[in-house]
């Protein structure tokens, strides 16, 4: 059995970064080093007070230590990691683009008054879970050892549990909506029409290449293996 350190180092880069930021954000809040009032999304604060960081920090707070926090973190470790290692294997730029698309979509939806959500980490996890459920629709999932169901229904089951345990339904619902938008435009619509409107932009490929994050097979950049790297994975040199 591998040690915790070996397990952590084996995680794919995007899921690892997202989960790590969520974990340490909660730790800092729990230790009262970081004020959660500085993290939540508020467009008046963003545009009137120029507190631009809220557009980013709202994605990394899953709430204080609780059962719900643990469940969401485990979802990243299990379903996010399986998605990045499975369907997105050697497609780090594509996985990063999915996360960026999800973040932008959630920011736009949160600007609508009746859809306003202050913390967007839970919707982001729900989006990952939904995309995973579409990629692996026939896997069998055990819900707390009590109920067996197909993974296709897992996002909806988790939404139902949120209602039962008194958590707001809107964050999970927004995540499912954004996950469906991504899956429709990146998978279903291209299969039906041959047109992919969510093709990973060149600038995302360049980010992955510049910082040598993971691996992107058939990337529109030339590989290069020189120099230090902050992430595990293959390096790339940009086309001139």
C-alpha positions in Angstrom: 0.0 0.0 0.0 1.3 3.4 -0.9 2.0 6.1 1.7 -0.2 9.2 1.9 2.6 11.2 0.3 3.0 8.8 -2.6 -0.8 8.8 -3.1 -0.8 12.6 -3.1 2.0 12.8 -5.6 0.3 10.3 -7.9 -2.8 12.6 -8.2 -3.3 14.3 -11.6 -2.4 18.0 -11.4 -5.7 19.9 -11.9 -7.7 17.9 -9.5 -4.8 17.9 -7.0 -4.5 21.7 -7.2 -8.3 22.2 -6.8 -8.6 19.8 -3.9 -5.5 21.2 -2.1 -6.7 24.8 -2.4 -10.2 23.8 -1.1 -8.6 21.9 1.9 -6.2 24.6 2.9 -8.8 27.4 2.5 -11.0 25.6 5.0 -8.1 25.0 7.3 -7.2 28.7 7.3 -10.8 29.7 7.9 -11.2 27.1 10.7 -8.0 28.4 12.4 -9.4 32.0 12.1 -6.4 33.0 10.1 -8.6 33.8 7.1 -11.9 35.6 7.2 -14.6 33.9 5.0 -16.1 37.4 4.5 -13.1 38.1 2.3 -13.7 35.1 0.1 -17.4 35.1 -1.0 -18.6 36.4 -4.4 -20.2 39.8 -4.3 -20.3 41.8 -7.6 -20.9 45.1 -5.8 -17.6 44.5 -3.9 -15.9 43.4 -7.1 -16.9 46.3 -9.3 -17.3 49.1 -6.7 -14.4 48.2 -4.3 -12.3 46.5 -6.9 -12.0 43.4 -4.8 -11.2 41.3 -7.9 -9.9 38.3 -5.9 -13.5 37.3 -5.0 -13.9 36.1 -8.6 -11.4 33.4 -7.7 -11.5 32.8 -4.0 -15.2 31.9 -4.0 -14.3 28.7 -5.8 -12.1 27.3 -3.0 -14.3 27.5 0.1 -16.4 24.3 0.7 -17.5 25.5 4.2 -16.1 24.8 7.6 -15.1 21.3 8.8 -18.2 19.2 8.6 -19.6 16.0 7.1 -20.6 17.9 3.9 -17.1 19.4 3.6 -15.6 15.9 3.9 -18.0 14.5 1.3 -17.2 17.2 -1.2 -13.5 16.8 -0.7 -13.8 13.1 -1.2 -15.8 13.7 -4.4 -12.8 15.7 -5.8 -10.4 13.0 -4.7 -12.5 10.2 -6.2 -14.6 11.5 -9.1 -12.5 14.4 -10.2 -9.3 12.3 -10.1 -11.0 9.4 -12.0 -12.3 11.8 -14.6 -8.9 13.4 -15.1 -7.0 10.1 -15.1 -9.7 8.3 -17.2 -11.7 10.2 -19.8 -9.2 13.1 -19.8 -6.0 11.0 -19.7 -3.2 12.8 -21.4 -5.6 15.7 -22.0 -4.6 18.1 -19.2 -5.4 21.2 -21.3 -8.8 19.9 -22.1 -9.5 19.2 -18.4 -8.3 22.6 -17.4 -10.5 24.2 -20.1 -13.5 22.3 -18.7 -12.8 23.8 -15.2 -12.3 27.3 -16.7 -15.6 27.0 -18.7 -17.4 25.8 -15.6 -16.0 28.7 -13.5 -16.9 31.3 -16.1 -20.4 29.8 -16.5 -21.0 29.8 -12.7 -19.8 33.4 -12.4 -22.3 34.5 -15.1 -25.2 32.5 -13.6 -24.4 34.0 -10.2 -24.8 37.5 -11.6 -28.5 36.7 -12.1 -30.3 37.8 -8.9 -32.4 34.7 -8.3 -29.4 32.5 -9.0 -27.0 34.4 -6.8 -24.5 32.1 -5.0 -21.8 33.4 -2.8 -19.5 30.4 -2.7 -18.9 28.5 -5.9 -16.8 25.5 -4.7 -19.8 23.3 -4.2 -21.3 24.0 -7.7 -17.8 23.3 -9.2 -17.7 19.9 -7.4 -21.2 19.2 -8.6 -20.2 20.0 -12.1 -17.3 17.5 -11.9 -19.6 14.9 -10.5 -22.1 15.4 -13.3 -19.5 15.2 -16.1 -18.1 12.0 -14.4 -21.6 10.5 -14.3 -22.1 11.1 -18.0 -18.7 9.6 -18.8 -19.3 6.5 -16.6 -23.1 6.2 -16.6 -23.3 2.5 -15.9 -20.9 2.2 -12.9 -22.6 0.9 -9.8 -22.4 3.2 -6.8 -23.2 2.4 -3.2 -24.7 5.2 -1.2 -23.4 4.9 2.3 -23.7 1.1 2.0 -27.5 1.4 2.0 -28.6 1.9 -1.6 -27.1 0.8 -4.9 -27.6 2.9 -8.0 -26.2 3.6 -11.4 -23.6 6.4 -11.4 -25.8 8.3 -14.0 -28.2 9.1 -11.2 -25.6 10.0 -8.5 -25.6 13.8 -9.0 -29.4 13.8 -8.5 -29.1 11.5 -5.5 -26.6 13.9 -3.9 -29.0 16.8 -4.7 -31.7 14.9 -2.9 -29.4 14.4 0.1 -28.7 18.1 0.2 -32.4 18.7 0.6 -32.8 16.0 3.2 -30.0 17.4 5.3 -31.1 21.0 5.0 -28.4 22.2 2.7 -29.4 24.7 -0.1 -30.4 23.0 -3.3 -29.3 25.9 -5.6 -25.5 25.3 -5.5 -25.8 21.6 -6.5 -28.4 22.5 -9.1 -26.2 25.1 -10.7 -23.3 22.6 -10.9 -25.5 20.1 -12.7 -26.7 22.7 -15.1 -23.2 23.9 -15.9 -22.0 20.3 -16.2 -24.8 19.5 -18.6 -23.9 22.6 -20.7 -20.3 21.5 -20.9 -21.1 17.9 -21.8 -23.7 18.9 -24.4 -21.4 21.4 -26.2 -18.2 19.3 -25.9 -19.6 15.8 -26.5 -23.2 15.5 -27.6 -23.4 18.4 -30.0 -20.1 17.5 -31.8 -21.3 13.9 -32.2 -24.6 15.1 -33.7 -23.3 17.9 -35.9 -19.5 17.5 -36.2 -19.0 21.0 -34.8 -17.2 21.5 -31.5 -17.9 25.0 -30.1 -16.0 24.2 -26.9 -12.7 23.3 -28.5 -9.9 24.0 -26.0 -8.4 27.5 -26.9 -4.8 27.9 -27.8 -4.1 30.0 -24.8 -5.1 27.2 -22.5 -2.7 24.9 -24.3 0.0 27.5 -23.9 -0.6 27.7 -20.1 -0.2 23.9 -19.8 2.9 24.1 -22.0 4.4 27.1 -20.3 4.0 25.7 -16.8 4.5 22.1 -17.9 1.3 20.9 -16.2 0.6 17.2 -16.8 0.4 15.9 -20.4 -1.6 16.9 -23.4 -1.4 14.4 -26.3 -1.4 15.9 -29.8 -1.0 19.4 -28.3 -0.5 22.2 -30.9 2.9 22.9 -29.3 6.3 21.1 -29.6 7.5 19.1 -26.6 10.5 20.2 -24.6 12.0 18.5 -21.6 14.5 21.0 -20.4 14.4 23.1 -17.2 12.8 22.6 -13.8 9.0 22.0 -13.4 6.7 22.8 -10.6 4.3 20.0 -11.6 4.6 16.4 -12.5 4.3 15.7 -16.2 5.8 16.4 -19.6 7.0 19.8 -20.7 6.3 21.6 -23.9 7.9 24.4 -25.9 5.6 26.8 -27.6 5.6 27.1 -31.4 7.4 30.2 -32.6 
